[in-house]
Amino acid sequence: MTVLPADGLSLAAEFPDPAHEQWQSLVEGVLRKSGKDVSGSAAEEALSTTVEDGLITRPLYTSRDDAPDAGLPGFAPFTRGSTPQGSTAGGWGVRQRHASTDPVRLNEALLGDLENGATSLWLAVGGAGGVPVSGLARALEGVHLDLAPLVLDAGDELDAAATELLRLYAERGVPADAVRGSLGADPLAQAARTGGEADLASAVHWAKRCAAEFPGLRALTVDALPYHEAGGSAAQELGSSLATGVAYLRALGEAGLGVQEACAQLEFRYAATADQFLTIAKLRAARRLWARVAEVCGAPEAGAQRQHAVTSPVMMTRRDPWVNMLRTTLACLGAGVGGADAVTVLPFDHALGLPDAFARRIARNTSTILLEESHLARVIDPAGGSWYVERLTDELADAAWAFFQEIERAGGQAAALGSGMVADRIAVTWAARSKDLARRKEPITGVSEFPQLAERPVEREPMPVAAAPGGLPVVRRDEAFEALRARSDAHLAATGARPRVFLAALGPAAAHTARASFAANLFQAGGIEPVHEPVQVDASTAAAALAAAGTDVVCLCSSDALYAERAGEVAEALVAAGARRVYLAGRPGGYTGVDEYVFAGCDVVAVLSSVLDRMGVA
């Protein structure tokens, strides 16, 4: 509603309507002050960021950044949601995952979740590192199966697990039309994880039975997590899910199911990351792409994709795991706003082992707060209409469709997995991302940025081990830094002290504080303790300070002006006093006595690894 003042004129009329070119001109002025002499569109490009899949995020989006019509919620192409009411009816489903081999303990955890906010359960069964099929009845004691949808992850034990679950439904008098959930059959994801052959016969059998007897029970899951966990990009995750879904449609069609019946047997599972806008765009693009598949198959009305979002295991860290609560909150927000039907928030200690009751509680309450206190589900497609989100959705959909077509040209998902094509493409993506992680272009809070060497480790009971994988790798963002920290921990256990680096600060605090902080942060990321005492040194005091620091590795810290005056003489004094390696925090400058330079954008992992090697830290 436009508010009009007493004279009837719009308040907006009192403000000028700036042109895009005026904004660019202002940007040019700011960039010139930082040493970049660019103009026009080049000024805007200088502030743009290239993200995965070659997508570019720009600093400003306007109505000129048009995208295809996203339609209306609940109507093809379903970009804005699979149902007209979105999540406003009751919010997204809160689906918690459980992987425990003890039926009694699992039962306690399931009942605790259901009594405190969870609306559905995701169970690892049998060879998937979960409860034995024989213990499923005990694990589900007291669970109202007609109220709590169940999703199985049974891997190779699908037949036994599905048979037992349906037996329990019948034994407890649950009507067939009241059964909800999914049997979780996904032979292609199983093949991706193990490197084995994908046998679709069992999945097809259960899909036919569900279609005939259990209208609310889905048989198949299109799980894109194996591709995400291997280091794949958002487009590769989406493209692989499309290829998998198409493979299942073909198999179900050959078995006699119509397109609409076959689509009704599928639920799609995607990763949600702390990049909330990319997560929102990913889920919106996934619906749009699947709607196109359904349209090509002749049943556009069947294209409303059912989505289950899981907070990314790749982003979870083992060090400073409390930060994972913040990551999963952002991921859950992105998943909910993106239109996921069900969301699983992994507990903050997921990377450490079996989560405890406190971690499960925080995970549940993450969704509860976003739904009940932030009211995210009260608006249908809240990101819809945003020029940035709509454009990102469109560009991501194009990239994902291209990868899907590449897989189809390779013979389909099973053939692309068997030939190694999918693994090769993902490996290239992860290698590029690993470089960004090593250079801290993609920072990891609490690990590569702002680590806490004195933090008390959080210990958990080991997670049950599933069958030994032989397929796609499982990666984590923190793995390179975790390896460095593990070396430091071993050194601490063996010697009683961590490896150290002496921060030789030159000049007053105003000159050295910024780079001393930078250097301390950098070395701590590798488990190397910085010693900054005394606060500043010069050529005459450097030797005594080095001896007191208890290390022979030094990093000079100061301003460029003071480096020009003092770096050479202080470095030579340190070398004469026994320093074996002298670093300088700043860009390479050819200073006498300095062996290596550390700066923003350098390969931090390589630097820290070499430092530990020189210190003899195994």
C-alpha positions in Angstrom: 0.0 0.0 0.0 1.3 3.4 -1.0 1.1 6.0 1.8 0.2 9.4 0.5 0.9 12.7 2.4 -1.7 15.4 2.8 -1.1 16.9 -0.6 -1.7 13.6 -2.3 1.8 13.1 -3.7 3.7 9.8 -3.2 6.6 10.1 -0.7 8.7 8.2 -3.2 8.3 11.1 -5.6 10.6 13.1 -3.3 13.6 10.8 -4.1 15.4 10.6 -7.4 15.3 7.4 -9.4 19.0 6.6 -10.0 20.1 5.0 -13.2 22.2 1.8 -13.3 25.0 3.9 -14.9 25.0 6.3 -11.9 25.6 3.4 -9.6 28.4 2.1 -11.7 30.0 5.5 -11.6 30.0 5.5 -7.8 31.5 2.1 -7.8 34.3 3.3 -10.1 35.1 6.0 -7.6 35.4 3.6 -4.8 37.5 1.1 -6.8 39.9 3.9 -7.9 40.6 4.6 -4.2 41.6 1.0 -3.8 44.0 1.1 -6.8 41.7 -0.4 -9.4 41.2 1.9 -12.4 38.2 0.3 -14.1 35.0 1.8 -15.6 31.6 0.8 -16.8 30.7 -2.9 -16.7 34.3 -3.7 -15.7 33.7 -2.0 -12.4 30.7 -4.2 -11.7 32.7 -7.3 -12.8 35.4 -6.4 -10.3 32.9 -6.8 -7.5 31.5 -10.1 -8.9 32.3 -13.5 -7.5 32.7 -16.7 -9.4 31.2 -19.7 -7.5 31.0 -23.4 -8.3 29.8 -24.5 -11.7 31.2 -21.3 -13.2 28.2 -19.3 -11.9 28.8 -15.6 -11.2 27.2 -13.7 -8.4 27.1 -10.0 -9.1 27.0 -7.1 -6.6 23.7 -5.8 -7.9 20.6 -7.3 -9.5 17.8 -5.3 -11.1 14.7 -5.9 -13.2 17.1 -6.2 -16.2 18.2 -9.6 -14.8 15.2 -11.4 -16.0 14.6 -15.1 -15.7 11.9 -17.5 -17.1 8.5 -17.2 -15.6 8.6 -19.2 -12.4 4.8 -19.7 -12.5 2.6 -20.1 -9.4 3.2 -22.3 -6.4 1.7 -25.8 -7.0 1.7 -25.4 -10.8 4.2 -26.4 -13.4 7.1 -25.8 -13.6 6.8 -26.1 -9.7 9.7 -23.7 -9.2 7.8 -21.9 -6.5 6.7 -25.0 -4.7 5.1 -28.5 -5.2 1.8 -27.5 -3.6 -0.3 -24.3 -3.8 0.0 -23.7 -0.1 3.7 -24.4 0.2 4.7 -25.1 3.8 2.1 -22.8 5.2 -0.3 -25.7 6.2 2.0 -27.1 8.9 5.6 -26.2 8.0 8.2 -28.6 6.6 8.5 -32.0 8.1 11.1 -32.3 10.9 12.8 -35.6 10.0 15.6 -36.9 12.2 18.1 -39.5 11.2 19.1 -42.4 13.5 22.0 -44.8 13.1 22.3 -47.1 16.0 22.9 -50.9 16.3 21.2 -51.2 19.7 17.4 -51.5 19.4 16.8 -50.4 23.0 18.9 -47.3 22.9 17.4 -46.5 19.4 13.9 -46.8 20.8 14.7 -44.3 23.5 16.0 -41.9 21.0 13.1 -42.3 18.6 10.5 -41.7 21.3 12.5 -38.7 22.6 12.5 -37.2 19.1 8.8 -37.7 18.5 7.8 -36.3 21.9 9.9 -33.2 21.2 9.2 -31.9 17.8 10.2 -34.5 15.2 7.4 -35.4 12.7 9.1 -38.3 10.9 12.0 -40.7 11.4 14.8 -41.7 9.1 16.3 -45.1 10.2 19.5 -46.8 9.1 18.8 -50.5 9.1 21.1 -53.5 8.8 24.1 -53.3 6.6 23.7 -49.5 6.3 25.3 -49.3 9.8 22.0 -49.3 11.6 19.7 -51.4 13.7 19.5 -55.1 12.7 16.3 -56.0 10.9 15.6 -58.5 13.7 15.6 -55.6 16.1 13.3 -53.3 14.2 10.2 -54.3 16.1 11.9 -53.5 19.4 13.2 -50.2 18.2 9.7 -49.2 17.1 7.9 -50.1 20.3 5.7 -47.3 21.5 6.0 -45.5 18.1 2.5 -44.7 16.6 3.2 -46.0 13.1 0.0 -44.5 11.8 1.2 -41.0 12.9 4.9 -41.0 12.4 6.1 -41.6 8.8 9.2 -43.8 8.6 12.0 -43.6 6.0 14.3 -46.6 5.7 18.0 -46.6 4.7 18.6 -50.3 4.4 21.1 -50.6 1.6 21.5 -54.3 0.5 19.0 -55.4 3.1 16.1 -53.6 1.5 14.0 -56.8 1.0 14.3 -58.0 4.6 13.8 -54.5 6.1 10.8 -53.7 3.9 9.2 -57.0 4.6 9.7 -56.6 8.3 8.3 -53.0 8.3 5.2 -54.0 6.4 4.7 -56.9 8.8 4.8 -54.5 11.7 2.2 -52.2 10.1 -0.1 -55.2 9.6 0.6 -56.6 13.1 -0.2 -53.3 14.7 -3.4 -52.8 12.7 -2.3 -49.8 10.7 -4.6 -49.5 7.6 -2.8 -49.7 4.3 -4.0 -46.2 3.3 -2.6 -44.7 6.6 0.9 -45.9 6.0 3.3 -43.0 5.2 7.0 -42.7 4.5 9.4 -44.4 2.2 11.2 -47.7 1.9 14.2 -45.8 0.7 15.2 -48.1 -2.1 18.0 -46.5 -4.1 20.2 -49.0 -5.9 22.0 -46.4 -8.0 23.0 -44.4 -4.9 24.1 -47.7 -3.3 26.2 -48.4 -6.4 27.7 -44.9 -6.2 28.7 -45.5 -2.5 30.1 -49.0 -2.9 31.2 -49.3 -6.5 29.0 -52.3 -7.0 26.4 -53.0 -9.7 23.0 -51.5 -9.4 20.2 -54.1 -9.4 16.9 -52.3 -9.9 14.7 -55.5 -9.8 14.1 -55.3 -6.0 13.3 -51.6 -6.1 10.9 -52.1 -9.0 9.2 -54.9 -7.1 8.6 -52.8 -4.0 7.4 -49.8 -6.1 4.8 -52.0 -7.8 3.6 -53.3 -4.4 3.4 -49.8 -2.9 1.6 -48.4 -5.9 -1.0 -51.3 -5.6 -1.4 -51.5 -1.8 0.0 -48.5 0.0 -1.0 -45.2 -1.6 0.9 -43.1 0.9 4.1 -45.1 0.9 6.9 -44.4 -1.6 9.3 -47.2 -2.5 12.3 -45.3 -4.0 14.5 -42.5 -2.9 16.6 -40.5 -5.4 19.5 -39.7 -3.0 21.9 -37.1 -4.3 24.0 -37.1 -1.1 26.6 -39.5 -2.4 27.6 -37.0 -5.1 27.6 -34.1 -2.7 29.6 -36.1 -0.2 32.1 -36.9 -2.9 32.8 -33.2 -3.4 30.4 -32.6 -6.3 29.0 -29.2 -7.1 25.3 -28.2 -6.9 24.9 -28.7 -10.6 26.5 -32.1 -10.5 24.3 -33.1 -7.6 21.2 -32.0 -9.4 22.3 -33.5 -12.7 23.0 -36.9 -11.1 19.6 -36.9 -9.4 17.9 -36.2 -12.6 19.7 -39.0 -14.4 18.9 -41.4 -11.5 15.2 -40.4 -11.5 15.0 -40.9 -15.2 16.6 -44.3 -14.9 14.0 -45.3 -12.3 11.2 -44.0 -14.5 12.4 -46.1 -17.3 12.6 -49.2 -15.1 9.2 -48.6 -13.6 7.7 -47.9 -17.0 9.0 -51.2 -18.4 7.4 -52.9 -15.3 4.0 -51.6 -16.3 3.6 -48.4 -14.1 2.4 -45.3 -15.8 4.4 -42.1 -15.6 2.2 -40.6 -12.9 2.3 -43.8 -10.8 6.1 -44.0 -11.3 6.7 -40.4 -10.3 4.6 -40.9 -7.2 7.0 -43.6 -6.0 10.0 -41.2 -5.9 11.3 -38.9 -3.2 14.4 -36.7 -3.9 17.0 -36.1 -1.3 19.4 -33.1 -1.5 22.1 -31.5 0.6 21.5 -28.1 2.2 24.6 -26.0 2.9 25.4 -22.9 4.9 25.2 -21.0 1.6 21.5 -20.3 2.0 21.0 -18.6 -1.3 22.6 -21.5 -3.3 20.5 -24.0 -1.3 17.3 -22.0 -2.0 18.2 -21.9 -5.7 19.1 -25.6 -5.8 15.8 -26.8 -4.5 13.8 -24.5 -6.7 15.9 -25.5 -9.8 15.5 -29.2 -8.9 11.7 -28.9 -9.0 11.8 -27.0 -12.3 14.1 -29.6 -13.9 12.0 -32.5 -12.7 8.9 -30.8 -14.0 10.6 -30.7 -17.4 11.3 -34.4 -17.2 7.7 -35.2 -16.4 6.6 -32.9 -19.2 8.8 -34.7 -21.8 7.4 -38.0 -20.5 3.9 -36.9 -21.2 2.6 -36.3 -17.7 3.3 -32.7 -16.7 0.9 -32.9 -13.8 3.2 -35.6 -12.2 6.2 -33.2 -12.0 5.7 -32.0 -8.5 8.9 -33.2 -6.9 8.8 -34.5 -3.3 11.9 -33.1 -1.6 13.9 -34.2 1.5 16.8 -31.8 2.4 19.6 -32.8 4.7 22.1 -30.4 6.2 25.5 -31.0 4.5 27.8 -33.6 6.1 30.7 -32.1 4.0 30.5 -28.8 5.9 30.5 -30.3 9.4 33.8 -29.8 11.2 35.4 -32.0 13.9 37.2 -29.0 15.5 35.1 -26.4 17.2 32.0 -28.5 16.4 29.8 -25.9 18.2 30.0 -23.7 15.1 28.2 -26.5 13.3 25.0 -25.3 15.0 25.3 -22.0 13.1 26.0 -23.8 9.8 23.0 -26.1 10.2 20.8 -23.2 11.1 21.6 -21.5 7.9 21.3 -24.7 5.9 17.9 -25.4 7.5 16.7 -21.9 6.7 17.8 -22.3 3.1 16.1 -25.7 2.8 12.8 -24.4 4.3 12.7 -21.2 2.3 13.7 -23.2 -0.8 10.5 -25.3 -0.4 11.8 -28.7 1.0 8.9 -30.9 2.2 11.1 -32.5 4.9 14.3 -31.3 6.5 16.9 -33.3 8.4 19.2 -31.2 10.6 22.3 -33.3 11.4 23.4 -32.8 15.0 26.4 -30.6 15.5 28.5 -33.6 16.7 27.6 -35.7 13.6 31.2 -35.7 12.4 32.5 -37.0 15.7 30.3 -40.1 16.1 26.9 -41.0 17.6 25.2 -37.7 18.6 24.1 -37.4 22.2 20.7 -36.3 23.5 21.7 -32.7 23.7 22.9 -32.6 20.1 19.7 -34.2 18.9 17.7 -31.7 20.9 19.5 -28.7 19.3 19.0 -30.2 15.9 15.2 -30.7 16.4 14.9 -27.2 17.9 16.6 -25.6 14.9 13.6 -26.3 12.7 11.2 -25.5 15.6 12.6 -22.0 16.1 12.6 -21.2 12.4 9.0 -22.5 12.1 7.4 -21.3 15.3 9.5 -18.2 16.2 10.8 -16.9 12.9 7.5 -17.9 11.1 9.4 -18.9 7.9 6.6 -21.3 6.8 3.9 -18.6 7.0 4.9 -17.2 3.6 4.7 -19.2 0.4 8.0 -19.1 -1.6 9.5 -16.1 0.4 12.4 -15.9 -2.0 10.2 -15.7 -5.1 10.5 -12.6 -7.1 14.0 -11.8 -5.9 16.0 -10.9 -9.0 19.1 -12.5 -7.5 17.4 -15.8 -6.5 15.4 -16.1 -9.7 18.5 -15.5 -11.8 20.6 -17.9 -9.7 17.9 -20.6 -10.0 17.8 -20.2 -13.8 21.6 -20.3 -14.2 21.9 -23.3 -11.9 19.2 -25.2 -13.7 21.0 -24.6 -17.0 24.3 -26.0 -15.6 22.5 -29.0 -14.0 20.7 -29.8 -17.2 24.0 -29.7 -19.1 25.5 -32.2 -16.7 22.4 -34.4 -16.9 22.7 -34.5 -20.7 26.3 -35.4 -20.4 25.4 -38.4 -18.2 22.6 -39.4 -20.6 25.1 -39.3 -23.5 27.3 -41.6 -21.5 24.5 -44.2 -21.4 22.7 -43.1 -18.2 23.5 -43.0 -14.6 24.5 -46.6 -14.1 26.8 -46.5 -17.1 28.3 -43.2 -16.1 29.0 -44.5 -12.6 30.5 -47.7 -14.0 32.8 -46.0 -16.5 34.1 -43.5 -13.8 32.7 -40.5 -15.7 30.8 -39.2 -12.7 33.7 -39.8 -10.4 36.1 -38.1 -12.7 33.9 -35.0 -13.1 33.4 -34.7 -9.4 37.1 -35.2 -8.7 37.9 -32.2 -10.9 35.4 -30.1 -9.0 36.7 -31.2 -5.6 40.3 -30.6 -6.6 39.5 -27.0 -7.5 37.5 -26.5 -4.3 40.3 -28.0 -2.3 42.7 -25.3 -3.6 40.2 -22.6 -2.5 40.0 -24.2 0.9 43.8 -24.5 1.2 44.2 -20.8 0.3 41.3 -19.9 2.7 39.4 -18.4 -0.2 36.6 -20.5 1.2 37.1 -20.0 5.0 36.1 -22.6 7.6 35.4 -20.8 10.9 37.0 -22.5 13.8 39.3 -24.5 11.6 41.1 -22.5 8.9 39.9 -19.2 10.5 39.9 -18.4 14.2 41.0 -21.8 15.5 41.2 -22.4 19.2 44.2 -24.6 20.1 43.2 -24.8 23.7 39.7 -26.1 23.0 38.6 -29.2 24.9 37.9 -32.0 22.4 34.3 -33.2 22.2 34.3 -37.0 22.4 31.5 -39.2 21.1 30.9 -43.0 20.8 32.0 -44.0 17.3 29.4 -44.1 14.6 28.4 -47.7 13.5 30.5 -48.5 10.4 28.6 -49.4 7.3 29.9 -51.8 4.7 33.3 -50.8 3.4 32.8 -48.4 0.6 34.5 -48.8 -2.8 32.7 -46.3 -4.8 32.8 -42.5 -4.7 35.0 -41.0 -2.0 33.6 -39.2 1.1 35.2 -35.8 1.7 35.0 -33.1 4.2 35.9 -29.4 3.9 38.1 -29.6 7.0 40.1 -32.7 6.0 43.4 -31.0 5.1 43.5 -28.9 8.2 42.3 -31.8 10.3 45.3 -33.8 9.2 47.6 -30.9 10.3 45.9 -30.5 13.6 46.2 -34.3 14.2 50.0 -34.0 13.8 50.1 -31.2 16.3 48.0 -33.2 18.8 50.3 -36.2 18.4 53.3 -33.9 19.1 51.6 -32.5 22.2 50.9 -36.0 23.5 54.5 -37.1 22.9 56.3 -34.0 24.2 53.9 -32.1 26.4 54.0 -29.0 24.1 52.7 -28.0 20.7 55.0 -26.9 17.9 55.7 -23.1 18.2 56.4 -20.2 16.0 57.8 -16.9 17.3 56.0 -13.8 16.0 58.7 -11.2 15.8 56.7 -7.9 15.7 58.5 -4.8 14.5 57.5 -1.3 15.6 54.5 -0.1 17.6 51.2 -2.0 17.9 49.6 0.2 15.2 52.2 -1.0 12.7 52.2 -4.8 13.5 48.9 -5.8 15.1 47.0 -6.5 11.9 49.7 -8.8 10.5 50.5 -10.4 13.8 46.9 -11.3 14.2 46.9 -12.7 10.6 50.0 -14.8 11.2 48.7 -16.1 14.6 45.5 -17.1 12.9 47.3 -18.8 10.0 49.8 -20.8 12.1 47.1 -21.9 14.6 45.1 -23.4 11.7 47.9 -26.0 11.6 48.1 -26.5 15.3 51.2 -24.4 15.6 51.2 -22.2 18.8 52.2 -18.5 18.2 54.5 -16.9 20.7 54.1 -13.1 20.7 56.3 -12.2 23.7 57.9 -9.7 23.8 55.3 -7.6 22.0 58.0 -6.0 19.7 61.6 -6.7 18.9 64.5 -5.1 17.0 67.9 -6.3 15.9 69.4 -5.9 19.3 66.7 -7.9 21.2 65.8 -10.5 18.6 68.3 -13.1 19.8 67.1 -13.1 23.4 63.4 -13.2 22.4 64.0 -16.2 20.1 65.7 -18.1 22.8 62.9 -17.4 25.2 60.3 -18.5 22.6 61.5 -22.1 22.5 61.4 -22.4 18.8 63.6 -21.9 15.7 60.8 -20.9 13.4 60.0 -17.1 13.1 57.5 -14.9 11.4 58.2 -11.2 11.0 55.1 -9.0 11.4 54.8 -5.3 10.7 53.9 -2.7 8.1 55.5 -2.5 4.6 57.2 0.8 5.6 58.9 -0.8 8.6 59.7 -3.9 6.7 61.7 -1.7 4.3 63.6 -0.2 7.2 64.1 -3.1 9.6 63.1 -6.5 8.2 66.5 -7.4 6.7 68.6 -6.6 9.8 66.1 -8.3 12.2 65.9 -11.4 10.0 69.7 -11.6 9.9 69.9 -11.2 13.7 67.4 -14.0 14.1 69.3 -16.3 11.7 72.5 -15.6 13.6 70.7 -16.5 16.8 69.7 -20.0 15.4 66.5 -19.4 13.5 66.2 -22.1 10.8 63.2 -20.7 9.0 62.2 -17.0 8.8 58.7 -16.1 7.4 57.4 -12.7 6.7 53.7 -11.8 6.9 53.1 -9.9 3.7 53.7 -10.1 0.0 57.1 -11.2 -1.3 59.6 -8.4 -1.1 63.1 -9.8 -1.4 64.1 -9.0 2.1 67.5 -10.3 3.3 67.3 -13.3 5.6 63.6 -14.0 4.9 63.0 -17.5 3.5 59.3 -17.5 2.8 56.2 -15.2 2.8 52.7 -15.8 4.1 49.9 -13.6 2.8 46.2 -13.6 2.0 45.7 -16.1 -0.8 48.8 -18.2 -0.2 48.5 -22.0 0.0 48.1 -22.2 3.8 48.0 -26.0 3.8 51.3 -26.3 1.9 53.0 -23.7 4.2 51.8 -25.3 7.4 52.7 -28.8 6.2 56.2 -27.7 5.4 56.6 -26.0 8.7 55.6 -29.1 10.6 57.9 -31.2 8.4 60.9 -28.9 9.2 60.0 -29.1 12.9 60.1 -32.9 12.7 56.4 -33.2 13.6 55.2 -36.5 12.2 
